[in-house]
Amino acid sequence: MSHSPVSLTHRWRWLVMGVFVISSALNYLDRQILAQLAPILKTDLRISDQQYGWLLSVFAAFYGVSAPCAGWLLDRLGLTRGMGVAVGFWSLAGLATGFTSGFWSLAACRSALAIGESAGVPGSAKASRLYLPAPEYALGSAAGQVGLTVGGVIAPPLATYFALHGHWRSAFIVAGAMGLLWIPLWRMVAHKFPAPVSETESSTGGVSAHGVLRDARMRGLFIANILCMGIYSLWGNWTTLFLTDHLHVPFAETPGLAALPPIFLTAGGLFGGFLAMRMVRDARSAFRCRMHICWGAAVLVLANAAVPFLASPAWAVAAICAACFFTVALSVNLYSMPLDFFEPRTVAFAVSLLTAAYGVLQFGISPLIGWILESTPRGFETVCVAVAPLSLAACVVLEATHRFHGARRGESAGRR
């Protein structure tokens, strides 16, 4: 008995999402190798803490500026072609990092990497919108986080192995080559299982990219993402330096500890995704269900303030893991909101604005963290306490802009 493409795709939709898990893993692997090798690169390439912060900031600047363009191109080129181009570009940039000789060449490679990788999250979100039903959107975001975790878990041992048994440059070269192998895999799967939802589908009331920009809810999501991702940026880039410089853990012992927070990032994403799936399926308002999860997670994220005051590395990493868990439980629901609000033909652009928001955050926060660590004796204490309440502020922004949007729609309906 033959199966139509729609029914077959529905049955195998998580196989398609699994391919995007791999792309997310490669995306984060290329990124996190730098974080793990930071102590060695500081010595080998004569890079200071502040210059390391600027490397993160340069990446973030290009990541943030490129993201809306990447999302717009994904909506125009289509998911299959667009993701092939993006992954090829960032893989070549990652591979080139293995041939850098100092701060400026490293900054150039990180800039190119950021341009390509800015398509990763919008592409994964577009795949969720095309292949998954609405109650599973947050699980789709969680699947992307699974990939990020896999990349985050692999990066420390991979980078450390090459640093101790060969040369740190090989880690970048191997990771870049792995990305190039993903492209034919994705093209094969996309051809075999076409999306059940058309990429050009629109309904009455659908909006253009310009309409997305004018939507108050989108502006709220942009600001909220800047606020709530501070902890994600902190422990995604500074965990190894926190362990070596603040807790004085030997570098050779850091891979096991540094690999734990990414695992809890994934666990938190799956928790937030499954919880949303159960709540949204029978609810009248997907937004209200997601906000219940966001508020609860934001309160529990406050545990981050305790991290630098815990003398034991085990307890400090446990607190980091808790903060990461609840940050991503919130994040997967925040990243699902554009999928609830907008049509398939603009969803990559909408999510790319959240990617840009993360770039804006990291551009500002990374050199600031580096400056604080170099200029104050209690740098990590200051940073950890400062970012802890920002998720609560993000929830306030989401609530306010959603109510404003509803009020504006009510006024428009009244005038009609």
VOLUM-482905 format. One record per residue (C-alpha): chain; residue number from 0; x, z, y. Coordinates in steps of 0.5 Angstrom, whole numbers, plus 500, padded with zeros to 3 digits. Example, Ala and Ser with C-alpha at 12.3 -4.5 7.8 and 13.67 -1.06 7.14 Angstrom:
2
<site pase="A" kolvex="0" px="525" pz="516" py="491"/>
<site pase="A" kolvex="1" px="527" pz="514" py="498"/>
This chain:
416
<site pase="A" kolvex="0" px="500" pz="500" py="500"/>
<site pase="A" kolvex="1" px="503" pz="498" py="507"/>
<site pase="A" kolvex="2" px="503" pz="503" py="513"/>
<site pase="A" kolvex="3" px="502" pz="501" py="520"/>
<site pase="A" kolvex="4" px="508" pz="502" py="525"/>
<site pase="A" kolvex="5" px="504" pz="507" py="528"/>
<site pase="A" kolvex="6" px="502" pz="511" py="522"/>
<site pase="A" kolvex="7" px="509" pz="511" py="519"/>
<site pase="A" kolvex="8" px="512" pz="513" py="526"/>
<site pase="A" kolvex="9" px="508" pz="519" py="526"/>
<site pase="A" kolvex="10" px="510" pz="521" py="519"/>
<site pase="A" kolvex="11" px="517" pz="520" py="521"/>
<site pase="A" kolvex="12" px="517" pz="522" py="528"/>
<site pase="A" kolvex="13" px="522" pz="528" py="527"/>
<site pase="A" kolvex="14" px="527" pz="523" py="524"/>
<site pase="A" kolvex="15" px="527" pz="520" py="530"/>
<site pase="A" kolvex="16" px="528" pz="526" py="534"/>
<site pase="A" kolvex="17" px="533" pz="528" py="529"/>
<site pase="A" kolvex="18" px="537" pz="522" py="532"/>
<site pase="A" kolvex="19" px="537" pz="525" py="539"/>
<site pase="A" kolvex="20" px="539" pz="532" py="536"/>
<site pase="A" kolvex="21" px="545" pz="528" py="534"/>
<site pase="A" kolvex="22" px="546" pz="525" py="541"/>
<site pase="A" kolvex="23" px="545" pz="532" py="544"/>
<site pase="A" kolvex="24" px="550" pz="535" py="540"/>
<site pase="A" kolvex="25" px="555" pz="529" py="542"/>
<site pase="A" kolvex="26" px="553" pz="530" py="549"/>
<site pase="A" kolvex="27" px="555" pz="538" py="549"/>
<site pase="A" kolvex="28" px="561" pz="537" py="545"/>
<site pase="A" kolvex="29" px="564" pz="532" py="550"/>
<site pase="A" kolvex="30" px="563" pz="537" py="555"/>
<site pase="A" kolvex="31" px="564" pz="544" py="552"/>
<site pase="A" kolvex="32" px="571" pz="542" py="549"/>
<site pase="A" kolvex="33" px="574" pz="543" py="556"/>
<site pase="A" kolvex="34" px="571" pz="550" py="557"/>
<site pase="A" kolvex="35" px="574" pz="552" py="550"/>
<site pase="A" kolvex="36" px="581" pz="549" py="552"/>
<site pase="A" kolvex="37" px="581" pz="552" py="559"/>
<site pase="A" kolvex="38" px="586" pz="557" py="558"/>
<site pase="A" kolvex="39" px="591" pz="552" py="555"/>
<site pase="A" kolvex="40" px="589" pz="547" py="560"/>
<site pase="A" kolvex="41" px="590" pz="552" py="566"/>
<site pase="A" kolvex="42" px="598" pz="552" py="564"/>
<site pase="A" kolvex="43" px="599" pz="545" py="561"/>
<site pase="A" kolvex="44" px="596" pz="542" py="567"/>
<site pase="A" kolvex="45" px="597" pz="547" py="572"/>
<site pase="A" kolvex="46" px="590" pz="548" py="574"/>
<site pase="A" kolvex="47" px="588" pz="555" py="577"/>
<site pase="A" kolvex="48" px="581" pz="558" py="576"/>
<site pase="A" kolvex="49" px="579" pz="555" py="583"/>
<site pase="A" kolvex="50" px="581" pz="548" py="581"/>
<site pase="A" kolvex="51" px="577" pz="549" py="574"/>
<site pase="A" kolvex="52" px="571" pz="551" py="578"/>
<site pase="A" kolvex="53" px="572" pz="545" py="582"/>
<site pase="A" kolvex="54" px="572" pz="541" py="576"/>
<site pase="A" kolvex="55" px="566" pz="544" py="573"/>
<site pase="A" kolvex="56" px="563" pz="542" py="580"/>
<site pase="A" kolvex="57" px="565" pz="535" py="580"/>
<site pase="A" kolvex="58" px="562" pz="534" py="574"/>
<site pase="A" kolvex="59" px="556" pz="537" py="576"/>
<site pase="A" kolvex="60" px="556" pz="533" py="583"/>
<site pase="A" kolvex="61" px="556" pz="526" py="579"/>
<site pase="A" kolvex="62" px="551" pz="529" py="574"/>
<site pase="A" kolvex="63" px="546" pz="531" py="579"/>
<site pase="A" kolvex="64" px="547" pz="525" py="583"/>
<site pase="A" kolvex="65" px="546" pz="520" py="577"/>
<site pase="A" kolvex="66" px="541" pz="523" py="574"/>
<site pase="A" kolvex="67" px="535" pz="520" py="577"/>
<site pase="A" kolvex="68" px="538" pz="513" py="577"/>
<site pase="A" kolvex="69" px="539" pz="514" py="570"/>
<site pase="A" kolvex="70" px="532" pz="517" py="569"/>
<site pase="A" kolvex="71" px="529" pz="511" py="573"/>
<site pase="A" kolvex="72" px="534" pz="506" py="569"/>
<site pase="A" kolvex="73" px="531" pz="509" py="562"/>
<site pase="A" kolvex="74" px="524" pz="508" py="564"/>
<site pase="A" kolvex="75" px="526" pz="500" py="566"/>
<site pase="A" kolvex="76" px="530" pz="498" py="560"/>
<site pase="A" kolvex="77" px="527" pz="502" py="555"/>
<site pase="A" kolvex="78" px="529" pz="508" py="551"/>
<site pase="A" kolvex="79" px="533" pz="504" py="546"/>
<site pase="A" kolvex="80" px="537" pz="500" py="550"/>
<site pase="A" kolvex="81" px="538" pz="505" py="555"/>
<site pase="A" kolvex="82" px="540" pz="510" py="551"/>
<site pase="A" kolvex="83" px="545" pz="505" py="547"/>
<site pase="A" kolvex="84" px="548" pz="504" py="554"/>
<site pase="A" kolvex="85" px="549" pz="511" py="556"/>
<site pase="A" kolvex="86" px="552" pz="514" py="550"/>
<site pase="A" kolvex="87" px="557" pz="508" py="550"/>
<site pase="A" kolvex="88" px="559" pz="510" py="557"/>
<site pase="A" kolvex="89" px="560" pz="517" py="556"/>
<site pase="A" kolvex="90" px="563" pz="517" py="550"/>
<site pase="A" kolvex="91" px="569" pz="512" py="553"/>
<site pase="A" kolvex="92" px="569" pz="517" py="559"/>
<site pase="A" kolvex="93" px="570" pz="523" py="554"/>
<site pase="A" kolvex="94" px="575" pz="519" py="550"/>
<site pase="A" kolvex="95" px="579" pz="517" py="556"/>
<site pase="A" kolvex="96" px="580" pz="525" py="558"/>
<site pase="A" kolvex="97" px="585" pz="525" py="552"/>
<site pase="A" kolvex="98" px="590" pz="521" py="556"/>
<site pase="A" kolvex="99" px="589" pz="525" py="563"/>
<site pase="A" kolvex="100" px="596" pz="528" py="566"/>
<site pase="A" kolvex="101" px="593" pz="533" py="572"/>
<site pase="A" kolvex="102" px="587" pz="535" py="576"/>
<site pase="A" kolvex="103" px="586" pz="529" py="579"/>
<site pase="A" kolvex="104" px="585" pz="524" py="573"/>
<site pase="A" kolvex="105" px="582" pz="530" py="569"/>
<site pase="A" kolvex="106" px="577" pz="530" py="575"/>
<site pase="A" kolvex="107" px="576" pz="522" py="575"/>
<site pase="A" kolvex="108" px="574" pz="523" py="567"/>
<site pase="A" kolvex="109" px="569" pz="528" py="568"/>
<site pase="A" kolvex="110" px="566" pz="524" py="574"/>
<site pase="A" kolvex="111" px="565" pz="518" py="569"/>
<site pase="A" kolvex="112" px="563" pz="523" py="563"/>
<site pase="A" kolvex="113" px="557" pz="526" py="568"/>
<site pase="A" kolvex="114" px="555" pz="519" py="570"/>
<site pase="A" kolvex="115" px="553" pz="517" py="563"/>
<site pase="A" kolvex="116" px="551" pz="524" py="560"/>
<site pase="A" kolvex="117" px="546" pz="525" py="566"/>
<site pase="A" kolvex="118" px="541" pz="520" py="561"/>
<site pase="A" kolvex="119" px="542" pz="525" py="555"/>
<site pase="A" kolvex="120" px="536" pz="530" py="557"/>
<site pase="A" kolvex="121" px="531" pz="525" py="560"/>
<site pase="A" kolvex="122" px="532" pz="520" py="554"/>
<site pase="A" kolvex="123" px="531" pz="526" py="549"/>
<site pase="A" kolvex="124" px="525" pz="528" py="554"/>
<site pase="A" kolvex="125" px="522" pz="521" py="554"/>
<site pase="A" kolvex="126" px="523" pz="521" py="546"/>
<site pase="A" kolvex="127" px="519" pz="527" py="546"/>
<site pase="A" kolvex="128" px="513" pz="524" py="550"/>
<site pase="A" kolvex="129" px="513" pz="517" py="546"/>
<site pase="A" kolvex="130" px="514" pz="520" py="539"/>
<site pase="A" kolvex="131" px="510" pz="527" py="539"/>
<site pase="A" kolvex="132" px="503" pz="530" py="540"/>
<site pase="A" kolvex="133" px="503" pz="534" py="547"/>
<site pase="A" kolvex="134" px="503" pz="541" py="543"/>
<site pase="A" kolvex="135" px="510" pz="539" py="540"/>
<site pase="A" kolvex="136" px="513" pz="537" py="547"/>
<site pase="A" kolvex="137" px="516" pz="544" py="547"/>
<site pase="A" kolvex="138" px="519" pz="543" py="540"/>
<site pase="A" kolvex="139" px="522" pz="537" py="542"/>
<site pase="A" kolvex="140" px="525" pz="540" py="548"/>
<site pase="A" kolvex="141" px="528" pz="545" py="543"/>
<site pase="A" kolvex="142" px="530" pz="540" py="538"/>
<site pase="A" kolvex="143" px="535" pz="538" py="544"/>
<site pase="A" kolvex="144" px="537" pz="545" py="545"/>
<site pase="A" kolvex="145" px="539" pz="545" py="537"/>
<site pase="A" kolvex="146" px="543" pz="539" py="539"/>
<site pase="A" kolvex="147" px="547" pz="542" py="545"/>
<site pase="A" kolvex="148" px="548" pz="548" py="540"/>
<site pase="A" kolvex="149" px="551" pz="544" py="535"/>
<site pase="A" kolvex="150" px="555" pz="541" py="540"/>
<site pase="A" kolvex="151" px="557" pz="548" py="543"/>
<site pase="A" kolvex="152" px="558" pz="551" py="536"/>
<site pase="A" kolvex="153" px="563" pz="545" py="534"/>
<site pase="A" kolvex="154" px="567" pz="545" py="540"/>
<site pase="A" kolvex="155" px="571" pz="552" py="540"/>
<site pase="A" kolvex="156" px="573" pz="551" py="533"/>
<site pase="A" kolvex="157" px="575" pz="543" py="534"/>
<site pase="A" kolvex="158" px="578" pz="544" py="540"/>
<site pase="A" kolvex="159" px="582" pz="550" py="538"/>
<site pase="A" kolvex="160" px="584" pz="547" py="531"/>
<site pase="A" kolvex="161" px="587" pz="541" py="535"/>
<site pase="A" kolvex="162" px="590" pz="546" py="540"/>
<site pase="A" kolvex="163" px="594" pz="550" py="535"/>
<site pase="A" kolvex="164" px="595" pz="545" py="530"/>
<site pase="A" kolvex="165" px="596" pz="538" py="533"/>
<site pase="A" kolvex="166" px="595" pz="537" py="541"/>
<site pase="A" kolvex="167" px="589" pz="539" py="545"/>
<site pase="A" kolvex="168" px="588" pz="531" py="547"/>
<site pase="A" kolvex="169" px="586" pz="529" py="540"/>
<site pase="A" kolvex="170" px="580" pz="534" py="541"/>
<site pase="A" kolvex="171" px="577" pz="529" py="547"/>
<site pase="A" kolvex="172" px="579" pz="523" py="543"/>
<site pase="A" kolvex="173" px="576" pz="525" py="536"/>
<site pase="A" kolvex="174" px="569" pz="527" py="540"/>
<site pase="A" kolvex="175" px="569" pz="520" py="544"/>
<site pase="A" kolvex="176" px="570" pz="516" py="538"/>
<site pase="A" kolvex="177" px="564" pz="520" py="534"/>
<site pase="A" kolvex="178" px="559" pz="518" py="540"/>
<site pase="A" kolvex="179" px="561" pz="511" py="539"/>
<site pase="A" kolvex="180" px="558" pz="511" py="532"/>
<site pase="A" kolvex="181" px="552" pz="514" py="534"/>
<site pase="A" kolvex="182" px="550" pz="507" py="538"/>
<site pase="A" kolvex="183" px="548" pz="503" py="531"/>
<site pase="A" kolvex="184" px="545" pz="509" py="528"/>
<site pase="A" kolvex="185" px="540" pz="510" py="534"/>
<site pase="A" kolvex="186" px="539" pz="502" py="534"/>
<site pase="A" kolvex="187" px="537" pz="502" py="527"/>
<site pase="A" kolvex="188" px="532" pz="508" py="527"/>
<site pase="A" kolvex="189" px="529" pz="505" py="533"/>
<site pase="A" kolvex="190" px="528" pz="499" py="530"/>
<site pase="A" kolvex="191" px="525" pz="502" py="524"/>
<site pase="A" kolvex="192" px="520" pz="507" py="527"/>
<site pase="A" kolvex="193" px="517" pz="504" py="534"/>
<site pase="A" kolvex="194" px="514" pz="509" py="538"/>
<site pase="A" kolvex="195" px="506" pz="510" py="537"/>
<site pase="A" kolvex="196" px="506" pz="511" py="545"/>
<site pase="A" kolvex="197" px="507" pz="505" py="549"/>
<site pase="A" kolvex="198" px="513" pz="506" py="554"/>
<site pase="A" kolvex="199" px="509" pz="502" py="559"/>
<site pase="A" kolvex="200" px="502" pz="506" py="558"/>
<site pase="A" kolvex="201" px="499" pz="508" py="564"/>
<site pase="A" kolvex="202" px="492" pz="511" py="565"/>
<site pase="A" kolvex="203" px="487" pz="512" py="571"/>
<site pase="A" kolvex="204" px="491" pz="516" py="576"/>
<site pase="A" kolvex="205" px="498" pz="515" py="573"/>
<site pase="A" kolvex="206" px="503" pz="515" py="579"/>
<site pase="A" kolvex="207" px="510" pz="511" py="580"/>
<site pase="A" kolvex="208" px="517" pz="514" py="581"/>
<site pase="A" kolvex="209" px="515" pz="515" py="589"/>
<site pase="A" kolvex="210" px="509" pz="519" py="587"/>
<site pase="A" kolvex="211" px="513" pz="524" py="582"/>
<site pase="A" kolvex="212" px="517" pz="525" py="588"/>
<site pase="A" kolvex="213" px="511" pz="527" py="592"/>
<site pase="A" kolvex="214" px="508" pz="532" py="587"/>
<site pase="A" kolvex="215" px="508" pz="539" py="589"/>
<site pase="A" kolvex="216" px="509" pz="541" py="582"/>
<site pase="A" kolvex="217" px="515" pz="537" py="581"/>
<site pase="A" kolvex="218" px="518" pz="540" py="587"/>
<site pase="A" kolvex="219" px="517" pz="547" py="584"/>
<site pase="A" kolvex="220" px="520" pz="545" py="578"/>
<site pase="A" kolvex="221" px="526" pz="542" py="581"/>
<site pase="A" kolvex="222" px="527" pz="549" py="585"/>
<site pase="A" kolvex="223" px="525" pz="553" py="579"/>
<site pase="A" kolvex="224" px="530" pz="550" py="575"/>
<site pase="A" kolvex="225" px="536" pz="551" py="580"/>
<site pase="A" kolvex="226" px="534" pz="558" py="579"/>
<site pase="A" kolvex="227" px="533" pz="559" py="572"/>
<site pase="A" kolvex="228" px="539" pz="556" py="569"/>
<site pase="A" kolvex="229" px="544" pz="560" py="573"/>
<site pase="A" kolvex="230" px="545" pz="564" py="566"/>
<site pase="A" kolvex="231" px="546" pz="558" py="562"/>
<site pase="A" kolvex="232" px="551" pz="555" py="567"/>
<site pase="A" kolvex="233" px="555" pz="561" py="567"/>
<site pase="A" kolvex="234" px="555" pz="562" py="559"/>
<site pase="A" kolvex="235" px="556" pz="555" py="558"/>
<site pase="A" kolvex="236" px="562" pz="554" py="562"/>
<site pase="A" kolvex="237" px="566" pz="561" py="563"/>
<site pase="A" kolvex="238" px="565" pz="565" py="556"/>
<site pase="A" kolvex="239" px="572" pz="564" py="553"/>
<site pase="A" kolvex="240" px="575" pz="566" py="560"/>
<site pase="A" kolvex="241" px="570" pz="572" py="560"/>
<site pase="A" kolvex="242" px="573" pz="574" py="553"/>
<site pase="A" kolvex="243" px="580" pz="573" py="555"/>
<site pase="A" kolvex="244" px="581" pz="575" py="562"/>
<site pase="A" kolvex="245" px="575" pz="580" py="563"/>
<site pase="A" kolvex="246" px="575" pz="583" py="556"/>
<site pase="A" kolvex="247" px="583" pz="581" py="554"/>
<site pase="A" kolvex="248" px="581" pz="578" py="547"/>
<site pase="A" kolvex="249" px="587" pz="574" py="544"/>
<site pase="A" kolvex="250" px="585" pz="566" py="545"/>
<site pase="A" kolvex="251" px="586" pz="565" py="538"/>
<site pase="A" kolvex="252" px="580" pz="570" py="536"/>
<site pase="A" kolvex="253" px="575" pz="567" py="541"/>
<site pase="A" kolvex="254" px="572" pz="561" py="537"/>
<site pase="A" kolvex="255" px="568" pz="566" py="533"/>
<site pase="A" kolvex="256" px="565" pz="570" py="539"/>
<site pase="A" kolvex="257" px="564" pz="564" py="544"/>
<site pase="A" kolvex="258" px="560" pz="560" py="538"/>
<site pase="A" kolvex="259" px="555" pz="565" py="538"/>
<site pase="A" kolvex="260" px="551" pz="564" py="545"/>
<site pase="A" kolvex="261" px="550" pz="557" py="543"/>
<site pase="A" kolvex="262" px="547" pz="559" py="537"/>
<site pase="A" kolvex="263" px="542" pz="564" py="541"/>
<site pase="A" kolvex="264" px="541" pz="558" py="546"/>
<site pase="A" kolvex="265" px="538" pz="554" py="540"/>
<site pase="A" kolvex="266" px="534" pz="560" py="537"/>
<site pase="A" kolvex="267" px="531" pz="562" py="544"/>
<site pase="A" kolvex="268" px="529" pz="554" py="544"/>
<site pase="A" kolvex="269" px="526" pz="554" py="538"/>
<site pase="A" kolvex="270" px="522" pz="561" py="539"/>
<site pase="A" kolvex="271" px="519" pz="558" py="546"/>
<site pase="A" kolvex="272" px="517" pz="552" py="543"/>
<site pase="A" kolvex="273" px="514" pz="555" py="537"/>
<site pase="A" kolvex="274" px="510" pz="560" py="541"/>
<site pase="A" kolvex="275" px="508" pz="554" py="546"/>
<site pase="A" kolvex="276" px="506" pz="550" py="540"/>
<site pase="A" kolvex="277" px="501" pz="555" py="537"/>
<site pase="A" kolvex="278" px="498" pz="557" py="544"/>
<site pase="A" kolvex="279" px="497" pz="550" py="547"/>
<site pase="A" kolvex="280" px="494" pz="547" py="541"/>
<site pase="A" kolvex="281" px="487" pz="551" py="542"/>
<site pase="A" kolvex="282" px="488" pz="553" py="550"/>
<site pase="A" kolvex="283" px="485" pz="549" py="556"/>
<site pase="A" kolvex="284" px="491" pz="550" py="560"/>
<site pase="A" kolvex="285" px="498" pz="548" py="557"/>
<site pase="A" kolvex="286" px="501" pz="550" py="564"/>
<site pase="A" kolvex="287" px="498" pz="557" py="563"/>
<site pase="A" kolvex="288" px="500" pz="558" py="556"/>
<site pase="A" kolvex="289" px="507" pz="556" py="558"/>
<site pase="A" kolvex="290" px="507" pz="560" py="564"/>
<site pase="A" kolvex="291" px="506" pz="566" py="560"/>
<site pase="A" kolvex="292" px="512" pz="565" py="556"/>
<site pase="A" kolvex="293" px="516" pz="564" py="562"/>
<site pase="A" kolvex="294" px="514" pz="570" py="565"/>
<site pase="A" kolvex="295" px="516" pz="574" py="559"/>
<site pase="A" kolvex="296" px="522" pz="571" py="558"/>
<site pase="A" kolvex="297" px="524" pz="572" py="565"/>
<site pase="A" kolvex="298" px="523" pz="579" py="565"/>
<site pase="A" kolvex="299" px="528" pz="580" py="558"/>
<site pase="A" kolvex="300" px="533" pz="575" py="562"/>
<site pase="A" kolvex="301" px="535" pz="581" py="566"/>
<site pase="A" kolvex="302" px="539" pz="584" py="560"/>
<site pase="A" kolvex="303" px="544" pz="579" py="563"/>
<site pase="A" kolvex="304" px="546" pz="585" py="568"/>
<site pase="A" kolvex="305" px="549" pz="589" py="563"/>
<site pase="A" kolvex="306" px="554" pz="584" py="560"/>
<site pase="A" kolvex="307" px="560" pz="586" py="564"/>
<site pase="A" kolvex="308" px="559" pz="594" py="563"/>
<site pase="A" kolvex="309" px="559" pz="593" py="556"/>
<site pase="A" kolvex="310" px="567" pz="595" py="554"/>
<site pase="A" kolvex="311" px="566" pz="592" py="547"/>
<site pase="A" kolvex="312" px="567" pz="585" py="546"/>
<site pase="A" kolvex="313" px="561" pz="585" py="540"/>
<site pase="A" kolvex="314" px="556" pz="589" py="545"/>
<site pase="A" kolvex="315" px="558" pz="584" py="551"/>
<site pase="A" kolvex="316" px="557" pz="578" py="547"/>
<site pase="A" kolvex="317" px="550" pz="581" py="544"/>
<site pase="A" kolvex="318" px="548" pz="582" py="551"/>
<site pase="A" kolvex="319" px="550" pz="575" py="553"/>
<site pase="A" kolvex="320" px="546" pz="572" py="547"/>
<site pase="A" kolvex="321" px="540" pz="576" py="549"/>
<site pase="A" kolvex="322" px="540" pz="573" py="556"/>
<site pase="A" kolvex="323" px="541" pz="566" py="553"/>
<site pase="A" kolvex="324" px="536" pz="567" py="548"/>
<site pase="A" kolvex="325" px="530" pz="568" py="553"/>
<site pase="A" kolvex="326" px="533" pz="563" py="558"/>
<site pase="A" kolvex="327" px="532" pz="557" py="554"/>
<site pase="A" kolvex="328" px="525" pz="560" py="551"/>
<site pase="A" kolvex="329" px="523" pz="559" py="558"/>
<site pase="A" kolvex="330" px="527" pz="553" py="559"/>
<site pase="A" kolvex="331" px="524" pz="549" py="554"/>
<site pase="A" kolvex="332" px="517" pz="550" py="557"/>
<site pase="A" kolvex="333" px="519" pz="549" py="564"/>
<site pase="A" kolvex="334" px="522" pz="542" py="561"/>
<site pase="A" kolvex="335" px="516" pz="541" py="558"/>
<site pase="A" kolvex="336" px="511" pz="541" py="564"/>
<site pase="A" kolvex="337" px="513" pz="534" py="567"/>
<site pase="A" kolvex="338" px="511" pz="531" py="560"/>
<site pase="A" kolvex="339" px="504" pz="535" py="561"/>
<site pase="A" kolvex="340" px="504" pz="532" py="568"/>
<site pase="A" kolvex="341" px="506" pz="525" py="568"/>
<site pase="A" kolvex="342" px="505" pz="519" py="564"/>
<site pase="A" kolvex="343" px="510" pz="516" py="559"/>
<site pase="A" kolvex="344" px="512" pz="510" py="564"/>
<site pase="A" kolvex="345" px="515" pz="515" py="569"/>
<site pase="A" kolvex="346" px="517" pz="521" py="565"/>
<site pase="A" kolvex="347" px="524" pz="520" py="564"/>
<site pase="A" kolvex="348" px="525" pz="520" py="572"/>
<site pase="A" kolvex="349" px="521" pz="526" py="572"/>
<site pase="A" kolvex="350" px="525" pz="530" py="567"/>
<site pase="A" kolvex="351" px="532" pz="527" py="570"/>
<site pase="A" kolvex="352" px="530" pz="530" py="577"/>
<site pase="A" kolvex="353" px="531" pz="537" py="573"/>
<site pase="A" kolvex="354" px="537" pz="534" py="570"/>
<site pase="A" kolvex="355" px="539" pz="533" py="578"/>
<site pase="A" kolvex="356" px="537" pz="540" py="579"/>
<site pase="A" kolvex="357" px="542" pz="543" py="574"/>
<site pase="A" kolvex="358" px="547" pz="539" py="577"/>
<site pase="A" kolvex="359" px="546" pz="541" py="584"/>
<site pase="A" kolvex="360" px="546" pz="548" py="581"/>
<site pase="A" kolvex="361" px="553" pz="547" py="578"/>
<site pase="A" kolvex="362" px="556" pz="544" py="584"/>
<site pase="A" kolvex="363" px="554" pz="550" py="588"/>
<site pase="A" kolvex="364" px="555" pz="556" py="583"/>
<site pase="A" kolvex="365" px="562" pz="553" py="579"/>
<site pase="A" kolvex="366" px="567" pz="554" py="585"/>
<site pase="A" kolvex="367" px="563" pz="560" py="587"/>
<site pase="A" kolvex="368" px="564" pz="563" py="581"/>
<site pase="A" kolvex="369" px="572" pz="561" py="581"/>
<site pase="A" kolvex="370" px="572" pz="564" py="588"/>
<site pase="A" kolvex="371" px="569" pz="571" py="586"/>
<site pase="A" kolvex="372" px="573" pz="571" py="580"/>
<site pase="A" kolvex="373" px="580" pz="570" py="584"/>
<site pase="A" kolvex="374" px="578" pz="574" py="590"/>
<site pase="A" kolvex="375" px="575" pz="580" py="587"/>
<site pase="A" kolvex="376" px="577" pz="585" py="582"/>
<site pase="A" kolvex="377" px="570" pz="586" py="579"/>
<site pase="A" kolvex="378" px="568" pz="579" py="579"/>
<site pase="A" kolvex="379" px="564" pz="578" py="573"/>
<site pase="A" kolvex="380" px="560" pz="584" py="575"/>
<site pase="A" kolvex="381" px="558" pz="581" py="581"/>
<site pase="A" kolvex="382" px="556" pz="575" py="578"/>
<site pase="A" kolvex="383" px="552" pz="577" py="572"/>
<site pase="A" kolvex="384" px="548" pz="582" py="576"/>
<site pase="A" kolvex="385" px="547" pz="577" py="581"/>
<site pase="A" kolvex="386" px="544" pz="571" py="577"/>
<site pase="A" kolvex="387" px="540" pz="576" py="572"/>
<site pase="A" kolvex="388" px="533" pz="576" py="577"/>
<site pase="A" kolvex="389" px="533" pz="569" py="578"/>
<site pase="A" kolvex="390" px="529" pz="567" py="573"/>
<site pase="A" kolvex="391" px="523" pz="571" py="575"/>
<site pase="A" kolvex="392" px="524" pz="568" py="582"/>
<site pase="A" kolvex="393" px="523" pz="561" py="578"/>
<site pase="A" kolvex="394" px="517" pz="563" py="576"/>
<site pase="A" kolvex="395" px="514" pz="565" py="582"/>
<site pase="A" kolvex="396" px="516" pz="558" py="585"/>
<site pase="A" kolvex="397" px="512" pz="555" py="579"/>
<site pase="A" kolvex="398" px="506" pz="559" py="580"/>
<site pase="A" kolvex="399" px="506" pz="558" py="588"/>
<site pase="A" kolvex="400" px="507" pz="550" py="587"/>
<site pase="A" kolvex="401" px="502" pz="549" py="582"/>
<site pase="A" kolvex="402" px="497" pz="553" py="586"/>
<site pase="A" kolvex="403" px="499" pz="549" py="592"/>
<site pase="A" kolvex="404" px="498" pz="542" py="588"/>
<site pase="A" kolvex="405" px="491" pz="545" py="586"/>
<site pase="A" kolvex="406" px="489" pz="547" py="593"/>
<site pase="A" kolvex="407" px="491" pz="540" py="595"/>
<site pase="A" kolvex="408" px="487" pz="536" py="590"/>
<site pase="A" kolvex="409" px="481" pz="540" py="591"/>
<site pase="A" kolvex="410" px="481" pz="538" py="599"/>
<site pase="A" kolvex="411" px="482" pz="531" py="597"/>
<site pase="A" kolvex="412" px="476" pz="531" py="592"/>
<site pase="A" kolvex="413" px="472" pz="535" py="598"/>
<site pase="A" kolvex="414" px="474" pz="529" py="603"/>
<site pase="A" kolvex="415" px="471" pz="524" py="598"/>
